[in-house]
Amino acid sequence: MTNQSILNKGQQYVMNTYSRFPIALVRGSGSSVWDADGNEYLDFLGGIAVCVLGHCDPGLQAALNQQTAQLWHVSNLYWIQPQVELAEKLVKLSGLGKAFFCNSGAEANEAALKLARKYHYRQDQPQRNQFIVFNDSFHGRTLATVTATGQKKYQEGFAPLPAGFVYADYNSLESVRRLINEETAAIMLEPVQGEGGIHPARSEFLTEIRQLCDREGILLIFDEVQSGIGRCGTFFAYQSYGIKPDIVTLAKGLGGGFPIGAMLASDQAADGFAPGDHASTFGGTPLATAVANYVTETVSSPHFLEEVQSRGAYLRQRLNSLTDTRIIEVRGMGLMLGIEFDREVRDLVEICMNLGLLLIGAGPQVLRFVPPLNITTAEIDQALAILQAALKEWQ
Ligand SMILES: Cc1ncc(COP(=O)(O)O)c(C=O)c1O
C-alpha cells in the first residue's frame, strides 16, 4: 500500500480525532523511520517521547520475544514475576515504596488522583479532596485528567467536568499559597511542562512546594509521564532537583513503545489503597513488564544517563547556535528541549517532515525535540542541517 491509499482508507474507517500528517510510517530502525512510499525520516519526536531506545532495538525485541514464548496474560489475581521485578526496580530508583501498573499516562494520573483522595479518606479527613493543578499543564484525556489539565481547549464541550480541581500559575508559589486550604488533598504538577510548551520548574519553586506540602499534610504528585525514564538526564526529572514527591506517574518511555503506565507512591501514601480500591485488567501484564524491565535496566545505568546529559547538552548548544531572528528562546532539560518562536510552528514542522526530519510542536509556538535517548551526535548534526534548510524555506 502507498501513503495515499492508507490515508484514504484511514479517513474512511478511523475516527477523526487526530490531525494527522499525510504519511503512513511502516518501518523503523534506530532513529530512522520509513513511510509507505519508501521515504526515510530522522525521527526526533520518537512517538512523542516514547521510543527511548529508538525503533526495533534488538535488546527490546529479545525481551519481548522471550516473553511472548512464555506467558502473555494471566490477570492480577496472581503474582506476576516480571511485574514484581519491575516494581522492585522502580521503587529502588525512585526512593518511594510501592508500584501500581496500568496502560497509559492518563490512567497513571487517574490512579494518582484516586490514591490521594483515598489516602486522606483513610486518615479520617474525607474533606481533603481537592487538587491544586497548574495552568498550561497536560495530564491526559480521561474526564478527571482532562480536568486536571489546565488548558481550556482540551475541556471544551465535555462539561460537566469532575469537581475538586483549582488552577495555579506554574512557577508561582504565591498563586499556590492562595489556593491552599483545609480541603487540599494534593498538588499535582509536571517537573517540566511538556505539552504546555517545554517549561522546566524553577528549583526554588519545587523545593518550596515540597516544604509547603510537608507543613500542611498535602500529598505532592509529580507527573513524569513525559519527563521521566531518563528523558531529562536523570531517571526521574525530580532527581536533579534534589527533592522527592509522595507519588509519581510514568508511562510513555517506560515500555519504549510497548504500552505501560505506572504510579509509584511512598509506603505511607500507598496505604491509601486496599484490595478492591483500584484495578486494571491489563495493568502490568507479563509482556508489558518484561519489556519495561529491559528499558528500565538499560536507561537507569549511570553510563546511559551520562550520555543522555551529554547528547542533550550538545543538542542544546546546536539549537542555541541557530541565528534565526524568529527564535525567542531555547529551553528544556536533557533531551526534552524546545525552541520558542514568535509565531506558530505548524508549517515549519511540515517543512521539516518534507525534508526528512520528524518533529512536533509543544503548544502553538514551540518546536519540541524529544528524540530517542540513544541518539548519536552525527544524527543531531544531520537533524540540525535539515532544520537550518527548513528555516530558510519557512516564510
Ligand atoms: C505529562 C503528561 N501526562 C500525561 C499524558 C497522557 O498520557 P497518555 O497519552 O499515555 O494517556 C501525557 C501525554 O502527552 C503527558 O505528556
The ligand as a Gaussian input file, in Angstrom:
#p B3LYP/6-31G(d) Opt

LIG

0 1
 C        2.864000      14.939000      31.206000
 C        1.852000      14.046000      30.576000
 N        0.945000      13.417000      31.355000
 C        0.028000      12.587000      30.842000
 C       -0.040000      12.359000      29.496000
 C       -1.093000      11.434000      28.950000
 O       -0.506000      10.224000      28.601000
 P       -1.328000       9.161000      27.687000
 O       -1.482000       9.795000      26.350000
 O       -0.438000       7.953000      27.688000
 O       -2.617000       8.928000      28.370000
 C        0.869000      12.976000      28.640000
 C        0.804000      12.759000      27.189000
 O        1.303000      13.528000      26.397000
 C        1.845000      13.840000      29.193000
 O        2.737000      14.479000      28.424000

